[in-house]
Amino acid sequence: MSTRAFDEPDRDVFRGRTTEIEEVLGAWTENRLTVLHGGGGVGKTSLLRAGVVPRLRERDRNVLPVAHIAYRPSFPVAALPEHNHFRLAVLGSWYTRASPVQISELSIGNFLRKHRRMDRFGERLPTLLAIDGAEGLLRTSAGHERHRREFLDDLTAVMKEEPGLHLLLAVRDDSVEEALELAARLGEPAPATCSLDPLTPEAALEAAEALLHPAGPRGAGLPGALVRELRTVRLAGGVQTTARVEPALLRLACARLWEDLPADGEISAERLRGEVNRVLGEYCAQSLGTIAADQSLRAVNVLSWFRGVFGGPWGRAGVSESRLYDDVPRAVVDAIQDRHLIRARVRDRDRYYEVQHPRLIEPIGKLDGGAVPIRRPGPSMRLHQGHRALLDGDPELARRHTEAAVRACGEGDMKVLAAATTFLGDIAYEQGDAKTAVLRYRDAAAICEAIPDNAAVGWLLAGIGRILLASDAGEAVRQLQAAASRLPHELSIQTALGQALWRSGRTRAARAVFEDVLGHDSRNREALIAKRALTGTA
């Protein structure tokens, strides 16, 4: 389906959710904690970004941008003296103008205290915060468990300290129980809950008319016909009409069909059925083929398995989690769910997977074992997939996604290329592979030099210097001096340079650097600790 959520600039074409916008807006502003839940692809992110947040801004509420757990700034994490992935993701989403260095050690509470707003009577306005993809906070993180626990402790503390804070957590349906457990930990045992369901036929028609607007009068009858077709499910037992329309299916069909609309705008019901099956079938085949390639599996095997499991009655009844994992790796199931082909439901404490919408069963049943054209997403989306994979504890998949992003970059994608190459360095760094991390950061620095982006080069050199502190203090000094020449006012680079000078035996120069840093920031923790240690060894 369309992989990009609607955002604030898309608010004029985001239609069909007026009731839901008002419901979420009311719950969020009236309660300290709100849990918004719905199936994957139902539109939670779009609802918040293109619907609720713009409406709140119109009403002059103190609402911050929607944060996402998978957000990752284009910045070498090795350049940070320390960082918590979850805090960096959330604060980086809320405060996009800040350097990651400015927020890497900042607590949520300190951030919020700096961004309080008053009304015209001098009273503090409530602060509205939203964390999307919050299921990433609810499960054990293979690579960042300590960070996850620290972040939750920070979030718990700020909920107790800031009575004017209104927090919204957006999660998938299968994570609602864990979200409610987190609510109790945050001190809000009875949060407001809002369920986001697929579109009603009337709302789907409104959404389709906005999405198909470029077709003009030529496609006047298409929105209604398309909504009817997407509600029609043909199974062995007969024809059924669903009560709801899946937003992701509607958006995909609209994006593909209006381009191929006949010149006279007329399209028969039978042809429309065929076109919808073609669009949905191609999307399924391409998604499964791409997932198979990412996992080094044969596409024909993945397609055959998926058709056999979800192309018949089990697609609607649901298949137990354990049965799926007997046949394919969990990463495959997770990736298929991320493509909005299946969704998870919890029944009697067991997790079951079913097809995202029964309208998919017909094209799924027609998938064959022929060659599958793989249409990978663009480099930006591949890089985002890499971020998600690393968050999910799969650095190898993260690396493959990111290398694919690098290969997909063209002449106009230099910034994405620099970000992807930097992220490859981050992956290596977090895996303890210092040599590869340094090589990747150097590659990224060369790209940033060509853009040109002087600040990015400086931070990449700082990252290289900090990595080399443990193995080659002399080279670390040279790299950090080069970084400092590009970013002379960045205290974190100065403190790293002081560390390198100290380790290379130049204690007098190191002491001078730390004293200079403390002259600018007397509470700089890294400089304070280093100076005390240096004084103790003098």
C-alpha positions, 0 to 999 in steps of 0.5 A: 500500500502507500508506504508514506503516512499523510502529514500536515501538508496533506491535510487538504486531501486527508478526508473521511476522519472528521468524527475520529479527529474530534474524538481523539482531540477531545480525549487527548486534551481532557486526559493526562494519558490517552491510548490510541490503538488500531490495526496496522495501516488503519491510519493512526499516524495520518490521523495524528499528523494530518488531522488532530495536530493541525486542528490543535494548532488552529486552536492555539494549543501547546502541541509538539510534533508527533514523535516516533520511536523509530526516528533517527537523526542523520548524525553519527552516534559515535560523536555523542559522549553518551546517548539513549536511543529512545530519548534521542528518537523522541526528543529529536522528533519534538525538537527538530532544530536542535543538534543531537548533542544538545539533546543526547543528555537532556531529560524529557523533564528538562526539555519540557520545562524549556518549552512551556507556553503561557496563555494571554492571562499568564497561565501555563498551557497544558503540553500535548505530547504524542509518541507514535509506534509506542509498541516499541517501548512495550517489548524487550529490546534486544539491542537497547534494553537498558536504554528502554528501561531508562527512558521509561523511568524518565517518562514515569518521573516526568508524568509525576512532576508535570501535572500539565502534561497530556501524553498520547501513546499510539499502538497497534491493537495487539499491544493494547494490553501492554499499553494499559500496563505501561499506563499503570506504571506511569501513574495513570491506571485508567487512561482514555482509550480511542479505537481507530477502525477502518472507514465506514462506506460514507467516510471511504467515499469522502476519502476516495473523492479527495484522493481521486480529485486529479481525475476531475469530471472524467472520474466522477463515478469512480469513487463510489464504484471503487468503494463498493468493489473494495467492500465486496468479498467473493469466497467459496461460500458466496459474495459478502459485503463488508461494513468497512473499507481498509484505508490502506487498500483504498489509498493504494487503489486510488493511487494506481487506478486514476492514472489508468482511467479510460479517456471517457471515464467509464469503467464497467463493474467487471473491469473494475473488479479485475483492475482492483484484483490486479493492483492488489495482487501486484502489490502482494507479489511485489511485497512478498518478493521483496521480503523474500529477497531481504531475508535471502529466501526464494520468492516462489517459496514465500509466495506459495506459503503465503497463498496456502496460509492466507489465500483461503478460509484461514486468512479470515479465521486467523492462524496461530503465531506458533504455526507461522513461526514453524514455517518462516522466520519471525522477521518475515511475519513482522515484515509482512505485517509492516506491509499491511498484508496481515494483522495480529489479534490477541484471543484468549492471550494467544496471538493470531494473524489474519489477512488485513482485509478479506478483500485481499483473499481473492487476489492472494488466492491467485498468486502464482509461482512465476517470476516476481518483479521486485519494486523496492521502495525509494532510498529514503524509505529503505533507510527508514526500514533500516532504522526500524530493523535496528530498533527491532534488534536485527542489525543484519537486516538493518545493514541490508536495508541500508546498503540497498538504500545506498545502491538506490541513491541517484545524483539527486539523493546526496543527502540521503546517501550521506545519511545512509552511509552514516547509519551504516557506521552507526550499525557497525559502532553499536555492534562493536566493529570499530574498524568498519564504523571508522571506514563508513564514517570516512565515506560519509564525510567524503560525501558530505564534503561534496554536498557541501555540509561542513557541520556534518563533516565536523561531526563525522570526524568527531565520531571517528575521533571518539572511536579511536580514543580506545586504540590510537589516541594520537590519531584521535587527537588529529581527527578531533582537532580537524573536527574542532577546526570546523565546529570551534564552538562545540564543547562536546568536541572540545571535551573529546579532544581533551580526552584524546590529549590526556590519553596520548600523554599530553596532560597539560594541554588536556587540562587546559582544554577541560578548563576552557570548556568549564569556563563556558559551561561550568556544569559540563559533566564530561569535562568535570569528570575528566578534570577530576580524574586528571587532577587525581592522577597529577 
